[in-house]
Amino acid sequence: MSEIEKVICQTKGVINAAVHVHQSSEDVKLLRAFVTGQAQASDLRNELSKKLPAYMIPNEIYHIEDLPLKTNGKIDWQVLSSIAEDRIKETKDLDEDSLNQYEKTIKKIWNEVLESKITSLEDDFFHLGGHSLLLTKLYNKLYAEYPNKLTLGELYLNSTIRKLADLIEERDANPHIHEYGLGEDPLSGEIKKDATIPSDFFMFNTVEKGDFENPGAILLTGVTGFVGINILVELLKSTTADIYLLIRAEDKKQAKIRLLKTMTDQHISLDSYNEARINYLCGDLAKPFLGLDADSYDHLTKIIDVVYHAGSSVNFIQPYSYMRAANVDALHKLIRFVTTHKLKQLSLLSTVGAFSWEHYFTKPALLKEDTDIQSAFKYLSRDMGYIQSKWVMEQVAQEAIKQGVPIIIFRLGYVFCHSKTGATASYQWWSLLIKTCIQLKTYPTLVNQKEELIMVDFVSKAIAHISKNPASIGEVFHLSPEPKDNMTVTEFFEMLRHEFKFDLQPVPYQDWLALWEADENSPLYPLLNLFKFKAYDNKSLIEIHQNTPDFDISNTKRFIKNSDIEITKVNRNSVEAFCKYLGVL
């Protein structure tokens, strides 16, 4: 709370501020801010949105004369809570007679979801305490009233009753107006614009070249993520470099706490931690100068030799406009960084998902590392915002490579778990799918659907090894299974049935979906949109990805040849370790 209060107090017109968490109902927690001074709530929110992530912006802001204090000098939260409750009682609910039928219906749904009074058509869902889980609940209820009219991502962009009502009314009145051809809708235009880079766009301001093969200093982003922390461990083993970690934290102490917690959570021995070689940078990829002060940034441009960018935002629900800053804009900032003072090598982590669902039409058996992903463009606007942003990032990176920026692109399959410990990203969709199916004792029938399950220890070793080879610059590497080892979804669940005696039965996809789509406690519930919304041809994105092609890994195999790196595949031991880590075995 202190960080939020500090930022509020830096805003013009604010004298003092106090922030705390208020539990307004069983499902809704609110950030309440009490502010003294002359700043207006709307102006304050606008300023805070420039400096804080959305989840740190107060939902309720109350202006008061002075902060009440107890006799011991501490803030009297009981008095402040009474002030807030009195203000809420004074506000009037929306006049139903002034609303059209769309507005009435949506307001009723908002009341049910948020369990709070709605005072204006302009009230923002997130300012009223809405969050990702409640947004899924809202999506489900809206879907029941207006089937397939909205994606969950569009709820982020239309977060007031007025915007939602206007959008749905327009689509009902003109059912064909939004039936754009593939790649011809406004979002496609936005994606294409961001992916189109002039041939003289990247400016070099360098006086020397870094040591790419034996770096003295490395910058690593995304280290508190599943893949990033394993890359750190491998870099500590395979290099002698000092490693600078860009972490969102208030100070270096908090950054260290976050790092060590990630190591513990991922069952990584703290013996791997080397205090003497690790340097903490409290920054943010979405901010200018990577969130650092100008002097620190300038110093960093002079000492870093190599950058590993594992810090992209992974979110399967948020729209492209939300993902752009954390992914596309951050890449631009890193390219500017690696072309300032010392020319640095940049290893960029991408995904095989950048091919989108073009295979639904072209039906290739194998997608090669040098296959141009340009043709996937026309399908992107029906895909996830995350995939859209990764495709744009690759277009930006490829143009930067043409202009002389030393970039290596690693396209990852689904990074499943650590082959020995089973540690995984338990919050990601595959883990949630497994938990859901085990609870339901069923799994969906998905024809020849593969997820390119690959081990994180292989991924981290391959990236660290390949990136030391000068010939890797400008190349693309698929870090995915050998085609012969690329397990289907059905084969995975059959292994759970036969090897571990899980009670699991295959059922048709729609029957399986019906078992959990209304269950707010289902592990998969926050990702409902992926399984339910009809992206194309009356199929959800999950269904569209059936009959998945394999991914060629010739480049990867060639570059790890004669090393001790093995392409670890999914087997009984790794699945057993994974299930134990998840707590289902």
C-alpha positions as CSV (number, residue, x, y, z in Angstrom):
1,M,0.0,0.0,0.0
2,S,2.9,2.3,0.7
3,E,3.9,2.4,-3.0
4,I,0.4,3.3,-4.1
5,E,0.2,6.0,-1.4
6,K,3.6,7.4,-2.5
7,V,2.5,7.7,-6.1
8,I,-0.8,9.3,-5.1
9,C,1.0,11.9,-3.0
10,Q,3.3,12.7,-6.0
11,T,0.2,13.8,-8.0
12,K,-0.5,17.5,-8.3
13,G,-3.1,18.8,-5.9
14,V,-2.8,15.9,-3.4
15,I,-1.6,16.7,0.2
16,N,-1.9,13.2,1.8
17,A,-3.3,9.8,1.1
18,A,-4.1,6.5,2.8
19,V,-5.0,3.3,1.0
20,H,-6.3,-0.1,2.3
21,V,-8.1,-3.2,1.0
22,H,-11.8,-3.4,1.7
23,Q,-13.8,-6.7,1.4
24,S,-17.1,-5.5,-0.1
25,S,-18.5,-9.0,-0.6
26,E,-17.4,-12.6,-0.6
27,D,-16.0,-12.3,-4.1
28,V,-15.1,-8.7,-4.4
29,K,-12.1,-6.9,-2.8
30,L,-11.6,-3.2,-3.4
31,L,-8.7,-0.8,-3.0
32,R,-10.0,2.3,-1.1
33,A,-8.0,5.5,-1.2
34,F,-8.7,8.5,1.1
35,V,-7.1,11.7,-0.2
36,T,-6.7,15.2,1.1
37,G,-6.2,18.1,-1.3
38,Q,-7.8,19.4,-4.4
39,A,-7.1,16.7,-7.0
40,Q,-10.2,15.3,-8.8
41,A,-10.8,11.6,-8.7
42,S,-10.9,11.3,-12.5
43,D,-7.7,13.3,-12.9
44,L,-6.1,11.2,-10.2
45,R,-7.0,8.0,-11.9
46,N,-5.6,9.2,-15.2
47,E,-2.3,10.1,-13.6
48,L,-2.1,6.8,-11.6
49,S,-2.8,4.8,-14.8
50,K,0.5,6.2,-16.2
51,K,2.5,5.1,-13.2
52,L,0.9,2.0,-11.8
53,P,-0.4,-1.3,-13.1
54,A,-4.2,-1.6,-13.3
55,Y,-4.5,-3.8,-10.2
56,M,-2.8,-1.1,-8.1
57,I,-5.2,1.7,-9.0
58,P,-7.7,2.3,-6.2
59,N,-11.3,1.3,-7.1
60,E,-12.8,3.9,-4.8
61,I,-11.3,7.4,-4.1
62,Y,-12.7,9.6,-1.3
63,H,-11.8,13.2,-0.7
64,I,-11.7,14.2,2.9
65,E,-10.5,17.2,4.9
66,D,-7.9,15.4,7.0
67,L,-6.8,11.9,7.7
68,P,-8.3,10.8,11.1
69,L,-5.7,9.6,13.6
70,K,-5.9,7.5,16.8
71,T,-4.3,8.7,20.0
72,N,-1.1,6.7,19.1
73,G,-0.8,8.7,15.9
74,K,-1.8,5.9,13.6
75,I,-4.6,6.2,11.0
76,D,-8.0,5.4,12.3
77,W,-9.3,3.0,9.6
78,Q,-12.6,2.5,11.4
79,V,-13.5,6.2,11.0
80,L,-12.4,6.1,7.3
81,S,-14.5,3.0,6.7
82,S,-17.5,4.8,8.2
83,I,-16.9,7.8,5.9
84,A,-16.8,5.5,2.9
85,E,-20.0,3.6,3.9
86,D,-21.9,6.9,4.5
87,R,-20.9,8.2,1.1
88,I,-22.0,5.0,-0.6
89,K,-25.4,5.2,1.1
90,E,-25.8,8.8,-0.1
91,T,-25.3,7.8,-3.7
92,K,-28.4,6.9,-5.7
93,D,-28.9,3.8,-7.9
94,L,-29.5,4.3,-11.6
95,D,-33.0,5.3,-12.5
96,E,-34.4,2.2,-14.4
97,D,-36.9,4.3,-16.3
98,S,-34.2,6.2,-18.1
99,L,-32.5,3.0,-19.4
100,N,-33.2,1.2,-22.6
101,Q,-33.6,-2.6,-22.6
102,Y,-29.9,-3.4,-23.3
103,E,-28.8,-1.1,-20.5
104,K,-31.4,-2.6,-18.0
105,T,-30.3,-6.1,-18.8
106,I,-26.6,-5.4,-18.5
107,K,-27.1,-3.4,-15.3
108,K,-29.0,-6.3,-13.8
109,I,-26.1,-8.6,-14.7
110,W,-23.5,-6.2,-13.3
111,N,-25.5,-6.0,-10.0
112,E,-25.4,-9.8,-9.8
113,V,-21.7,-10.1,-10.5
114,L,-20.4,-7.2,-8.5
115,E,-22.9,-7.3,-5.7
116,S,-22.8,-3.6,-5.5
117,K,-24.8,-0.5,-6.4
118,I,-24.4,0.8,-9.9
119,T,-24.7,4.6,-9.9
120,S,-23.8,5.5,-13.5
121,L,-23.7,4.0,-17.0
122,E,-20.1,5.3,-17.1
123,D,-19.0,3.3,-14.0
124,D,-16.0,1.2,-14.9
125,F,-16.3,-2.5,-14.1
126,F,-12.7,-2.6,-12.8
127,H,-13.1,0.6,-10.7
128,L,-16.1,-1.1,-9.0
129,G,-13.9,-4.0,-7.9
130,G,-14.1,-6.2,-11.0
131,H,-11.2,-8.5,-11.7
132,S,-10.3,-11.3,-14.1
133,L,-12.4,-14.0,-12.4
134,L,-15.5,-11.8,-12.1
135,L,-15.0,-10.7,-15.7
136,T,-15.3,-14.4,-16.7
137,K,-18.5,-14.6,-14.6
138,L,-19.8,-11.4,-16.4
139,Y,-18.9,-12.9,-19.8
140,N,-20.8,-16.1,-19.0
141,K,-23.9,-14.2,-18.0
142,L,-23.7,-11.9,-21.0
143,Y,-23.2,-14.9,-23.3
144,A,-26.5,-16.4,-22.0
145,E,-28.3,-13.2,-22.9
146,Y,-26.4,-12.4,-26.1
147,P,-24.8,-15.6,-27.5
148,N,-21.5,-15.1,-29.3
149,K,-21.9,-11.3,-29.5
150,L,-18.8,-10.5,-27.5
151,T,-15.4,-12.0,-26.7
152,L,-14.1,-11.9,-23.2
153,G,-11.3,-9.7,-24.4
154,E,-13.8,-7.1,-25.7
155,L,-15.1,-6.7,-22.1
156,Y,-11.7,-5.2,-21.2
157,L,-12.2,-2.6,-24.0
158,N,-15.9,-2.0,-23.2
159,S,-15.8,-1.9,-19.4
160,T,-18.9,0.4,-18.8
161,I,-22.6,-0.4,-19.2
162,R,-23.0,2.3,-21.8
163,K,-20.2,1.0,-24.0
164,L,-21.4,-2.6,-23.7
165,A,-25.0,-1.7,-24.4
166,D,-24.1,0.4,-27.5
167,L,-21.9,-2.4,-28.9
168,I,-24.4,-5.2,-28.5
169,E,-27.3,-3.0,-29.8
170,E,-25.2,-2.1,-32.9
171,R,-24.4,-5.8,-33.5
172,D,-28.1,-6.8,-33.1
173,A,-29.3,-4.0,-35.4
174,N,-26.6,-4.7,-38.1
175,P,-25.8,-8.4,-37.8
176,H,-23.6,-8.4,-40.9
177,I,-21.7,-5.2,-40.4
178,H,-19.0,-7.0,-38.3
179,E,-18.7,-10.1,-40.4
180,Y,-15.4,-9.0,-41.8
181,G,-13.4,-11.3,-44.0
182,L,-10.3,-12.9,-42.3
183,G,-7.6,-10.3,-41.9
184,E,-9.9,-7.4,-42.9
185,D,-11.3,-6.2,-39.6
186,P,-10.1,-3.1,-37.7
187,L,-8.0,-5.1,-35.3
188,S,-6.1,-6.7,-38.2
189,G,-5.4,-3.2,-39.4
190,E,-4.0,-2.3,-36.0
191,I,-1.8,-5.4,-35.9
192,K,-0.5,-4.8,-39.4
193,K,0.3,-1.2,-38.6
194,D,2.4,-2.2,-35.5
195,A,4.1,-5.0,-37.5
196,T,5.1,-2.7,-40.4
197,I,8.5,-1.3,-39.7
198,P,10.3,1.2,-42.1
199,S,13.6,-0.2,-43.5
200,D,15.6,2.6,-41.8
201,F,13.7,2.6,-38.5
202,F,16.3,1.3,-36.0
203,M,19.0,3.8,-35.1
204,F,22.4,2.6,-34.0
205,N,24.2,4.7,-31.4
206,T,27.1,2.4,-30.6
207,V,30.9,2.8,-30.2
208,E,31.8,-0.8,-29.4
209,K,30.6,-4.3,-29.7
210,G,29.9,-6.6,-26.8
211,D,31.4,-10.1,-26.2
212,F,28.6,-12.4,-27.4
213,E,30.5,-15.7,-26.9
214,N,32.0,-15.0,-23.4
215,P,29.9,-12.2,-22.0
216,G,31.1,-10.3,-18.9
217,A,27.6,-9.0,-18.2
218,I,24.2,-10.3,-19.0
219,L,20.7,-8.7,-18.7
220,L,17.9,-11.2,-18.1
221,T,14.2,-10.2,-18.1
222,G,11.3,-12.3,-16.8
223,V,13.4,-14.1,-14.1
224,T,10.4,-14.5,-11.8
225,G,8.6,-16.6,-14.4
226,F,8.8,-20.3,-14.9
227,V,11.1,-20.3,-18.0
228,G,13.1,-17.2,-16.8
229,I,14.2,-18.7,-13.5
230,N,15.5,-21.8,-15.2
231,I,17.4,-19.7,-17.7
232,L,19.0,-17.9,-14.8
233,V,20.1,-21.2,-13.2
234,E,21.6,-22.4,-16.5
235,L,23.4,-19.0,-17.1
236,L,24.9,-19.2,-13.6
237,K,26.2,-22.7,-14.5
238,S,27.4,-22.2,-18.1
239,T,28.8,-18.6,-18.0
240,T,31.0,-16.6,-15.6
241,A,29.1,-13.4,-16.4
242,D,27.6,-11.0,-13.9
243,I,23.9,-11.3,-14.4
244,Y,21.6,-8.3,-14.1
245,L,18.0,-9.1,-13.3
246,L,15.2,-6.7,-14.2
247,I,12.4,-7.2,-11.7
248,R,9.3,-5.2,-10.8
249,A,9.9,-4.4,-7.1
250,E,9.9,-1.5,-4.7
251,D,13.6,-2.0,-3.9
252,K,16.4,-4.6,-4.2
253,K,15.4,-6.3,-1.0
254,Q,11.9,-7.0,-2.4
255,A,13.4,-8.0,-5.7
256,K,15.6,-10.6,-3.9
257,I,12.6,-11.9,-2.0
258,R,10.7,-12.4,-5.2
259,L,13.6,-14.2,-6.8
260,L,14.2,-16.6,-3.9
261,K,10.5,-17.3,-3.6
262,T,10.4,-18.2,-7.3
263,M,13.3,-20.6,-6.8
264,T,11.6,-22.2,-3.9
265,D,8.3,-22.5,-5.6
266,Q,10.0,-24.1,-8.6
267,H,11.9,-26.6,-6.4
268,I,15.2,-25.1,-7.4
269,S,18.0,-25.6,-4.8
270,L,19.1,-22.3,-3.3
271,D,22.6,-23.7,-3.7
272,S,22.2,-22.5,-7.3
273,Y,21.9,-18.9,-6.0
274,N,25.2,-16.9,-6.4
275,E,24.9,-13.6,-4.6
276,A,28.2,-12.3,-5.9
277,R,27.2,-12.6,-9.6
278,I,23.6,-11.4,-9.3
279,N,22.6,-7.7,-9.6
280,Y,19.1,-6.6,-9.0
281,L,17.5,-3.9,-11.1
282,C,14.1,-2.6,-9.9
283,G,12.5,-1.7,-13.2
284,D,9.7,-2.2,-15.6
285,L,9.9,-3.1,-19.3
286,A,6.8,-1.0,-20.1
287,K,8.4,2.2,-18.8
288,P,11.0,4.5,-20.4
289,F,14.6,3.5,-19.7
290,L,13.3,0.1,-18.6
291,G,11.9,1.8,-15.5
292,L,15.4,2.8,-14.3
293,D,16.8,6.3,-13.6
294,A,18.7,7.8,-16.5
295,D,22.2,7.3,-14.9
296,S,21.6,3.6,-14.1
297,Y,20.2,3.0,-17.7
298,D,23.2,4.8,-19.2
299,H,25.6,2.7,-17.1
300,L,23.8,-0.5,-18.1
301,T,24.1,0.3,-21.8
302,K,27.9,0.4,-21.4
303,I,28.5,-2.8,-19.5
304,I,25.9,-5.4,-20.8
305,D,27.1,-7.8,-23.6
306,V,24.1,-10.0,-24.0
307,V,20.3,-9.8,-23.3
308,Y,17.9,-12.7,-22.7
309,H,14.3,-11.5,-23.0
310,A,12.0,-13.9,-21.2
311,G,9.9,-11.2,-19.8
312,S,6.9,-11.1,-22.1
313,S,3.5,-10.9,-20.6
314,V,1.6,-14.2,-20.9
315,N,-2.2,-13.7,-20.7
316,F,-4.7,-15.8,-22.7
317,I,-7.6,-13.5,-22.1
318,Q,-6.6,-9.8,-22.4
319,P,-6.9,-8.2,-25.8
320,Y,-4.0,-7.1,-28.0
321,S,-4.3,-3.4,-26.9
322,Y,-3.6,-4.6,-23.3
323,M,-0.7,-6.8,-24.4
324,R,1.0,-4.3,-26.6
325,A,2.8,-2.3,-24.0
326,A,4.2,-5.3,-22.1
327,N,5.2,-7.2,-25.2
328,V,5.5,-5.1,-28.4
329,D,6.5,-1.8,-26.9
330,A,8.9,-3.5,-24.5
331,L,10.7,-5.2,-27.4
332,H,11.2,-1.8,-29.1
333,K,12.7,-0.5,-25.8
334,L,15.1,-3.5,-25.6
335,I,16.1,-3.1,-29.3
336,R,16.9,0.6,-28.5
337,F,18.9,-0.6,-25.5
338,V,21.0,-3.2,-27.3
339,T,21.8,-0.6,-30.0
340,T,23.0,2.1,-27.5
341,H,26.7,2.6,-26.7
342,K,27.7,-1.1,-26.8
343,L,26.1,-3.3,-29.5
344,K,24.5,-6.2,-27.6
345,Q,23.1,-9.6,-28.7
346,L,19.4,-10.2,-27.9
347,S,17.9,-13.6,-27.5
348,L,14.1,-13.3,-27.9
349,L,11.8,-15.9,-26.6
350,S,8.8,-16.4,-28.9
351,T,6.3,-19.2,-29.3
352,V,5.3,-21.7,-32.0
353,G,1.8,-20.3,-31.5
354,A,3.0,-17.3,-33.7
355,F,1.8,-19.5,-36.6
356,S,-1.7,-19.0,-35.3
357,W,-4.3,-21.3,-36.7
358,E,-3.4,-21.1,-40.4
359,H,-3.0,-24.9,-40.4
360,Y,-6.8,-25.2,-40.2
361,F,-6.8,-24.2,-43.9
362,T,-3.4,-25.2,-45.2
363,K,-3.1,-28.5,-43.3
364,P,0.7,-28.8,-43.3
365,A,2.3,-31.9,-41.8
366,L,5.4,-30.0,-40.7
367,L,6.2,-26.3,-40.0
368,K,9.8,-25.5,-40.5
369,E,11.9,-23.0,-38.6
370,D,12.5,-20.9,-41.7
371,T,8.8,-20.9,-42.6
372,D,7.7,-17.3,-43.0
373,I,4.9,-16.6,-40.6
374,Q,3.6,-13.6,-42.6
375,S,0.8,-15.7,-44.1
376,A,-0.6,-16.3,-40.6
377,F,-1.6,-12.6,-40.5
378,K,-5.1,-13.0,-41.8
379,Y,-6.1,-15.4,-39.0
380,L,-4.6,-13.4,-36.1
381,S,-7.6,-11.2,-35.2
382,R,-9.6,-14.3,-34.2
383,D,-6.7,-15.5,-32.0
384,M,-5.6,-14.5,-28.5
385,G,-4.2,-11.1,-27.8
386,Y,-1.1,-12.8,-26.5
387,I,-0.5,-14.6,-29.9
388,Q,-1.2,-11.4,-31.8
389,S,1.4,-9.6,-29.8
390,K,4.0,-12.4,-30.3
391,W,3.4,-12.4,-34.0
392,V,4.0,-8.6,-34.1
393,M,7.1,-9.0,-32.0
394,E,8.5,-11.5,-34.5
395,Q,7.8,-9.1,-37.4
396,V,9.6,-6.3,-35.5
397,A,12.5,-8.6,-34.7
398,Q,12.9,-9.8,-38.2
399,E,13.0,-6.3,-39.6
400,A,15.6,-5.4,-36.9
401,I,17.7,-8.4,-37.9
402,K,17.6,-7.1,-41.5
403,Q,18.8,-3.7,-40.3
404,G,21.8,-5.3,-38.5
405,V,20.5,-5.9,-34.9
406,P,22.0,-9.2,-33.6
407,I,18.8,-11.0,-32.5
408,I,18.2,-14.8,-32.1
409,I,14.6,-16.0,-32.1
410,F,13.6,-19.0,-30.0
411,R,10.1,-20.3,-30.6
412,L,9.0,-22.4,-27.7
413,G,6.4,-25.1,-27.6
414,Y,4.4,-25.5,-24.5
415,V,7.0,-25.6,-21.7
416,F,5.5,-28.5,-19.7
417,C,7.6,-29.1,-16.6
418,H,11.1,-29.8,-15.3
419,S,12.0,-33.4,-16.3
420,K,13.3,-34.3,-12.9
421,T,11.3,-32.3,-10.3
422,G,8.0,-31.9,-12.2
423,A,7.9,-28.2,-11.3
424,T,5.7,-26.3,-13.7
425,A,3.7,-23.1,-14.2
426,S,0.7,-24.4,-12.2
427,Y,-1.2,-21.2,-13.1
428,Q,-1.0,-21.8,-16.9
429,W,-3.7,-23.5,-19.0
430,W,-2.3,-27.0,-19.3
431,S,-2.0,-27.5,-15.6
432,L,-5.5,-26.1,-15.1
433,L,-6.8,-28.5,-17.9
434,I,-5.3,-31.5,-16.1
435,K,-6.8,-30.5,-12.7
436,T,-10.2,-29.9,-14.3
437,C,-10.3,-33.2,-16.1
438,I,-9.2,-35.1,-13.0
439,Q,-12.0,-33.4,-11.0
440,L,-14.6,-34.2,-13.7
441,K,-13.2,-37.7,-14.4
442,T,-13.5,-36.9,-18.1
443,Y,-11.4,-35.4,-20.8
444,P,-12.5,-33.9,-24.1
445,T,-12.2,-35.7,-27.4
446,L,-9.8,-33.6,-29.5
447,V,-8.7,-35.2,-32.7
448,N,-4.9,-35.3,-33.2
449,Q,-4.4,-32.2,-31.1
450,K,-0.9,-31.6,-29.9
451,E,0.5,-29.0,-27.5
452,E,4.3,-29.4,-28.3
453,L,5.0,-30.4,-24.7
454,I,8.7,-29.7,-23.9
455,M,10.8,-29.7,-20.8
456,V,12.0,-26.5,-19.2
457,D,15.5,-27.9,-18.4
458,F,16.0,-28.7,-22.1
459,V,14.7,-25.2,-23.1
460,S,17.0,-23.3,-20.8
461,K,20.1,-25.4,-21.7
462,A,19.4,-25.1,-25.4
463,I,19.0,-21.3,-25.2
464,A,22.2,-20.8,-23.2
465,H,24.2,-23.1,-25.5
466,I,22.9,-22.0,-28.9
467,S,23.1,-18.2,-28.1
468,K,26.9,-18.6,-27.6
469,N,27.3,-19.6,-31.2
470,P,27.9,-16.6,-33.5
471,A,26.2,-18.4,-36.4
472,S,22.9,-18.4,-34.4
473,I,22.4,-14.6,-34.9
474,G,19.5,-14.0,-37.3
475,E,18.3,-17.6,-37.0
476,V,15.0,-19.1,-35.7
477,F,15.0,-22.1,-33.4
478,H,12.0,-24.3,-32.6
479,L,12.3,-25.6,-29.0
480,S,9.7,-28.3,-29.3
481,P,9.6,-32.1,-29.4
482,E,10.9,-34.3,-32.1
483,P,7.8,-34.9,-34.4
484,K,7.9,-38.6,-33.5
485,D,7.7,-37.7,-29.8
486,N,5.0,-35.0,-30.1
487,M,2.3,-36.4,-27.8
488,T,-1.3,-35.7,-28.5
489,V,-3.8,-34.5,-25.9
490,T,-5.5,-37.9,-26.0
491,E,-2.2,-39.8,-25.6
492,F,-1.4,-37.7,-22.5
493,F,-4.8,-38.5,-20.9
494,E,-4.5,-42.2,-21.9
495,M,-1.1,-42.2,-20.1
496,L,-2.8,-40.9,-17.0
497,R,-5.5,-43.6,-17.3
498,H,-3.3,-46.6,-17.9
499,E,0.0,-45.7,-16.1
500,F,-1.4,-43.9,-13.0
501,K,-4.9,-45.4,-12.9
502,F,-6.8,-42.1,-13.0
503,D,-10.5,-42.5,-13.5
504,L,-10.8,-40.7,-16.8
505,Q,-13.2,-41.2,-19.7
506,P,-13.2,-39.4,-23.1
507,V,-16.4,-37.5,-23.9
508,P,-17.4,-35.3,-26.9
509,Y,-16.0,-31.8,-26.5
510,Q,-19.4,-30.0,-26.0
511,D,-20.5,-32.5,-23.4
512,W,-17.2,-32.0,-21.6
513,L,-17.5,-28.2,-21.7
514,A,-21.1,-28.4,-20.3
515,L,-19.8,-30.1,-17.2
516,W,-17.8,-27.1,-16.0
517,E,-18.7,-23.9,-18.0
518,A,-21.0,-22.7,-15.2
519,D,-18.8,-23.8,-12.3
520,E,-17.0,-20.7,-11.0
521,N,-14.7,-23.0,-8.9
522,S,-13.5,-24.9,-11.9
523,P,-9.7,-24.4,-12.4
524,L,-10.3,-23.6,-16.1
525,Y,-13.2,-21.2,-15.4
526,P,-11.0,-18.0,-15.8
527,L,-10.1,-19.2,-19.4
528,L,-13.6,-20.1,-20.4
529,N,-13.5,-17.8,-23.4
530,L,-10.9,-20.0,-25.1
531,F,-13.1,-23.0,-24.9
532,K,-16.5,-21.4,-25.5
533,F,-16.4,-18.4,-27.8
534,K,-16.8,-19.4,-31.5
535,A,-13.7,-18.0,-33.2
536,Y,-14.4,-19.4,-36.7
537,D,-16.6,-22.0,-38.4
538,N,-18.6,-22.5,-35.2
539,K,-15.6,-23.7,-33.3
540,S,-13.7,-22.3,-30.3
541,L,-10.0,-21.7,-30.5
542,I,-9.3,-24.9,-28.7
543,E,-11.4,-26.9,-31.2
544,I,-9.7,-25.1,-34.2
545,H,-6.3,-26.4,-33.1
546,Q,-7.2,-30.0,-33.7
547,N,-5.1,-31.8,-36.3
548,T,-2.1,-29.9,-35.2
549,P,1.0,-30.0,-37.4
550,D,4.4,-30.9,-36.1
551,F,7.3,-28.5,-35.8
552,D,10.6,-29.0,-37.5
553,I,13.6,-28.7,-35.1
554,S,16.5,-29.3,-37.6
555,N,18.1,-26.0,-36.8
556,T,18.0,-26.7,-33.0
557,K,19.4,-30.2,-33.5
558,R,22.2,-28.9,-35.7
559,F,23.3,-26.3,-33.1
560,I,23.2,-28.6,-30.1
561,K,25.0,-31.4,-31.9
562,N,28.2,-32.6,-30.1
563,S,26.9,-31.0,-26.8
564,D,25.6,-33.0,-23.9
565,I,22.1,-31.6,-24.3
566,E,19.3,-34.1,-24.8
567,I,15.9,-33.3,-26.2
568,T,14.0,-34.6,-23.2
569,K,10.6,-36.0,-24.0
570,V,7.4,-36.6,-22.1
571,N,7.6,-39.9,-20.4
572,R,6.2,-41.8,-17.4
573,N,8.7,-40.4,-14.9
574,S,8.3,-36.7,-15.9
575,V,4.5,-37.1,-15.9
576,E,4.6,-38.7,-12.5
577,A,6.8,-35.8,-11.2
578,F,4.4,-33.3,-12.8
579,C,1.3,-34.8,-11.2
580,K,3.0,-34.9,-7.8
581,Y,4.0,-31.3,-8.1
582,L,0.4,-30.3,-9.0
583,G,-0.8,-32.3,-6.0
584,V,-3.1,-34.6,-8.0
585,L,-1.0,-37.8,-7.4
